[in-house]
Amino acid sequence: MAEARSHGKIRIARAIWYVGPGKVEIRAQQVPMPRPGSAQVKTLYSAVSRGTERLVSAGAVGKSEWERMRAPLQEGNFPFPVKYGYCAVGTVTLGPPELEGKTVFCLHPHQDAFNVETSRLTVVPDAIPPRRATLAANMETALNALWDAGAGPADRIVVVGAGIVGLLVASLAARLPGADVTIVDVQDRSQIARDLGVRFAFPDAAPSGADIAFHASAHEKGLETAIGCTGFEGKVVEMSWYGNRPVTIGLGDAFHSQRLHLISTQVGHVSASRRPRWDYGRRMAAALRLLDDDRLDVLTQDGFDFDEAVVKLPEALGGPTAGLAPVIRYPE
């Protein structure tokens, strides 16, 4: 299948659409010359947000969340058909002179070329490889979670769920001076944990007495594990989104006697402690700076070519969760 091409002043691009449970299509889309204040971007990579896009692919976004869970530049409507995604990195091919040729990050669905307002673009620092830069949205989520948690130096921190977001939370927490960080998962992520400078444990060997436990496994058993890891009057930070699936969780036993605090965190609303000062541009620039760590490349090793998406994307979202979230590679 040919890559995005031009017809006069109109570019014919291609985009991935979720069109039914476990089914995607690649659809053609016209991309005209960008208007003033906008730029045209040729995509290099886009990352799949496994947790969120698994629910989108399954049609499991609850009706009450259809508007709140729209991606910033989403087209279509839940449940289907919908063009979804928010981890795109590309090169500006048309636009203001100061942006042309720059590598940029954008909260845009999976599409090989697109127009967007320049205010939605964040220039990727030269030190950050484009593939690693696809982690920027998830890094912003991880940063906001640490803000919500109030994590500090020397804290004992447990992260339950070693997907992309959980691993990024652990990597940030490990940068706190003197912090003791353990990541917990049913899959063996011990090598990745070592690469990121944190400890690893399976659920049956998870540590106890944590000051803060982050839960990012999207499974109720993981939340129970996080609660069990948390010490007296400690904080459990729930990062998972379950879509329209009901969740049963035991809040008996030590939950009350230990006076635990259970809070949610979600990047759609920035932590109240930062909200007045941290606008989108400042947060995304910070997220990209925090990606200046070669060890994080271990999180972007999985992937497939854009032209394989019709088969590979449903496989990645509907199959076993042993791998990390894949990165989509676009034709040069």
C-alpha positions in Angstrom: 0.0 0.0 0.0 1.5 3.4 -1.0 2.4 6.0 1.6 0.7 9.4 1.8 1.0 11.2 -1.5 0.1 14.6 -2.9 -2.5 15.6 -5.6 -1.8 19.3 -6.3 -2.3 21.0 -3.0 -4.2 18.1 -1.4 -2.3 15.3 0.3 -3.9 11.9 0.4 -3.1 10.5 3.8 -4.0 7.2 5.5 -5.3 6.7 9.0 -6.2 3.8 11.2 -9.8 3.5 12.3 -11.4 1.2 14.8 -14.5 -0.1 13.0 -15.8 -2.9 15.2 -14.8 -5.2 18.1 -11.2 -6.3 17.3 -11.3 -4.8 13.8 -9.4 -1.9 12.3 -9.2 -0.5 8.8 -6.8 1.8 7.0 -8.8 4.6 5.4 -7.7 7.3 2.9 -8.1 10.9 4.1 -7.6 14.3 2.4 -5.1 16.6 4.0 -5.2 20.1 2.3 -2.5 22.8 2.6 -2.3 23.9 6.2 -4.0 27.1 7.1 -2.2 30.0 8.9 -1.4 29.0 12.4 -1.2 25.3 11.4 1.4 23.0 10.2 1.5 19.7 8.2 3.3 16.8 9.8 4.6 13.6 8.2 4.5 10.9 10.9 7.5 8.9 11.8 6.2 6.8 14.7 3.1 6.5 16.8 2.7 4.5 19.9 -0.3 2.3 20.8 -1.6 3.0 24.3 -2.3 -0.6 25.1 -4.7 -0.1 28.1 -6.9 2.6 26.6 -6.8 1.3 23.0 -7.6 -2.2 24.1 -10.9 -0.8 25.5 -11.5 1.3 22.4 -10.9 -1.7 20.2 -13.3 -3.9 22.2 -16.0 -1.2 22.2 -15.8 -1.2 26.0 -15.8 2.6 26.5 -18.9 3.2 28.7 -21.5 5.5 27.2 -21.1 7.9 30.2 -17.5 8.4 29.2 -17.9 8.9 25.5 -17.2 12.6 25.7 -14.7 12.7 28.5 -12.5 10.0 26.9 -12.3 11.5 23.5 -8.8 11.9 22.3 -7.8 15.5 21.6 -7.9 15.1 17.8 -10.2 12.1 17.5 -12.6 11.7 14.6 -15.7 9.6 14.7 -17.6 8.6 17.8 -17.6 5.8 20.3 -18.1 3.0 20.1 -17.4 2.7 16.3 -16.1 3.8 13.8 -13.5 6.0 15.6 -10.1 7.3 14.7 -8.2 7.1 18.0 -4.7 7.6 19.4 -2.5 10.2 21.0 1.2 9.4 20.7 2.4 10.6 17.4 5.9 11.8 16.5 6.7 13.3 13.1 8.5 15.9 11.0 6.9 19.3 10.1 6.9 19.4 6.3 4.8 22.6 5.8 4.2 25.4 8.3 5.9 28.3 10.0 9.6 28.6 9.0 10.7 28.1 12.7 9.0 24.7 12.7 9.7 23.3 9.2 12.0 20.3 9.4 11.6 20.0 13.2 10.7 16.7 14.9 7.5 17.2 16.9 5.2 15.4 19.2 1.4 15.6 18.9 -1.6 14.1 20.6 -2.9 12.8 17.2 -4.4 9.5 16.1 -2.5 7.0 14.0 -2.2 8.7 10.6 0.7 9.0 8.2 0.3 12.8 7.6 -1.9 15.4 9.2 -2.6 19.1 9.7 -2.7 20.5 13.2 -2.6 23.9 14.9 0.9 24.7 15.9 -0.1 25.3 19.5 -0.7 21.5 19.7 2.9 20.7 18.6 5.8 20.2 21.0 9.3 20.3 19.5 11.2 17.1 20.4 14.7 18.0 21.9 17.6 16.9 19.7 18.8 14.5 22.4 15.5 12.4 22.2 15.2 9.9 19.4 11.9 10.1 17.6 10.9 6.6 18.6 11.5 7.2 22.3 9.6 10.5 22.0 6.3 8.5 21.4 6.4 7.9 25.2 5.7 11.6 25.9 2.0 11.3 26.6 2.5 8.3 28.9 5.4 10.2 30.6 3.0 13.1 31.3 0.6 10.6 32.8 3.4 9.2 35.0 4.5 12.7 36.1 0.9 13.7 37.0 0.6 10.5 39.1 3.6 11.3 41.1 2.2 14.8 41.7 -1.1 13.4 42.8 0.7 10.9 45.1 2.9 13.6 46.7 5.9 11.2 46.4 9.1 12.4 47.9 12.8 11.5 48.7 13.4 8.3 50.6 9.8 7.1 50.2 9.2 3.3 49.9 7.2 3.1 46.7 5.6 0.1 45.0 4.2 0.1 41.4 1.8 -2.8 40.6 1.6 -3.3 36.9 4.6 -3.2 34.6 3.1 -1.9 31.4 4.5 1.2 29.8 2.8 3.6 32.3 3.8 1.6 35.4 7.4 1.3 34.2 7.5 5.1 33.6 6.1 5.8 37.1 8.8 3.4 38.5 11.6 5.1 36.5 10.5 8.6 37.7 10.1 7.4 41.3 13.6 5.9 41.2 15.0 9.4 40.5 13.8 10.6 43.9 16.8 10.8 46.2 17.0 7.7 48.4 13.7 6.3 47.2 13.2 2.5 47.4 11.2 1.4 44.4 9.8 -2.0 43.5 7.7 -2.9 40.5 5.3 -5.8 40.7 3.8 -7.9 37.9 2.6 -11.3 37.0 4.9 -11.3 34.0 8.6 -11.5 34.5 9.8 -7.9 34.1 12.9 -8.4 36.2 15.4 -7.5 33.4 13.5 -4.3 32.5 13.3 -3.4 36.2 17.1 -3.8 36.5 17.6 -1.7 33.4 15.5 1.1 34.9 17.3 0.8 38.3 14.4 -0.5 40.4 13.5 -3.8 42.0 11.1 -6.4 40.7 8.8 -8.8 42.5 6.0 -11.2 41.6 2.7 -10.6 43.5 3.2 -13.3 46.0 6.6 -11.7 47.0 5.5 -8.1 46.8 6.9 -5.9 49.6 4.7 -4.5 52.4 4.8 -1.2 54.3 5.0 1.1 51.3 4.4 4.8 51.7 2.8 4.9 48.3 1.5 2.1 46.0 0.6 2.9 42.5 -1.7 0.5 40.7 -1.5 0.3 36.9 -2.4 -3.3 36.0 -6.0 -2.6 35.0 -7.0 -5.8 37.0 -8.8 -5.9 40.3 -6.3 -8.5 41.6 -3.6 -5.9 41.0 -5.5 -3.3 43.0 -5.8 -5.8 45.9 -2.0 -6.4 45.7 -1.4 -2.7 45.8 -3.6 -2.3 48.9 -1.7 -5.2 50.5 1.6 -3.5 49.8 0.6 -0.2 51.5 1.7 0.6 55.1 -0.3 2.3 57.9 -2.0 5.5 56.6 -0.2 5.1 53.3 -1.6 6.0 49.9 -2.9 3.8 47.1 -3.0 5.6 43.8 -5.3 4.0 41.2 -4.1 4.7 37.7 -6.1 2.0 35.8 -9.1 2.7 33.6 -11.5 -0.3 33.4 -13.9 1.1 30.8 -17.4 -0.2 31.3 -16.3 -3.3 33.1 -17.4 -3.6 36.8 -14.7 -4.2 39.3 -15.0 -6.0 42.6 -12.5 -5.2 45.3 -12.3 -6.2 48.9 -12.0 -3.2 51.2 -12.2 -5.3 54.4 -9.4 -6.8 56.4 -6.6 -4.3 56.8 -8.0 -1.5 54.5 -9.8 0.3 57.4 -7.6 -0.7 60.3 -4.6 0.5 58.4 -6.4 3.8 57.5 -5.3 3.6 53.9 -6.0 6.4 51.4 -7.3 5.4 48.0 -7.2 8.1 45.3 -7.6 8.2 41.5 -5.3 9.9 39.1 -6.0 10.7 35.5 -4.1 13.1 33.2 -7.2 14.7 31.8 -7.1 16.8 35.0 -3.7 17.8 36.3 -3.0 17.5 40.0 -4.6 20.4 41.9 -1.1 21.1 43.4 0.1 22.0 39.9 -3.0 23.0 37.9 -2.7 26.8 38.2 0.8 26.9 36.7 1.3 23.9 34.5 -0.5 24.4 31.2 -0.3 21.7 28.4 2.8 23.2 26.8 4.8 23.2 30.0 3.7 19.7 31.0 4.6 18.2 27.6 7.9 20.0 27.4 8.8 18.6 30.8 7.6 15.1 29.8 10.0 15.2 26.8 12.9 16.4 28.9 12.3 13.5 31.3 12.7 11.1 28.3 16.4 12.1 28.1 17.4 8.7 29.5 18.7 6.0 27.1 17.5 3.2 29.4 13.9 4.0 28.4 14.5 2.7 24.9 13.8 -0.8 26.3 10.1 0.3 26.5 9.8 0.9 22.7 11.4 -2.2 21.3 8.1 -3.9 20.2 6.4 -2.7 17.0 5.2 -3.2 13.5 4.9 -1.3 10.2 1.9 0.9 9.5 0.9 -1.3 6.5 0.6 -4.3 8.9 -1.8 -2.6 11.2 -5.0 -4.3 10.0 -3.6 -7.6 11.3 -1.0 -6.6 13.8 -2.9 -4.0 15.8 -5.9 -6.3 16.7 -3.3 -9.0 17.6 -1.5 -6.6 19.9 -4.7 -5.5 21.6 -6.6 -8.7 21.8 -3.9 -11.3 22.5 -1.7 -12.0 25.5 -0.3 -9.0 27.3 3.2 -10.4 27.7 4.7 -7.7 25.5 4.8 -4.0 26.0 2.7 -1.6 24.0 3.9 -1.6 20.3 5.2 1.4 18.3 3.9 1.8 14.7 6.6 2.6 12.1 5.6 4.7 9.2 7.1 4.6 5.6 9.9 7.0 4.9 
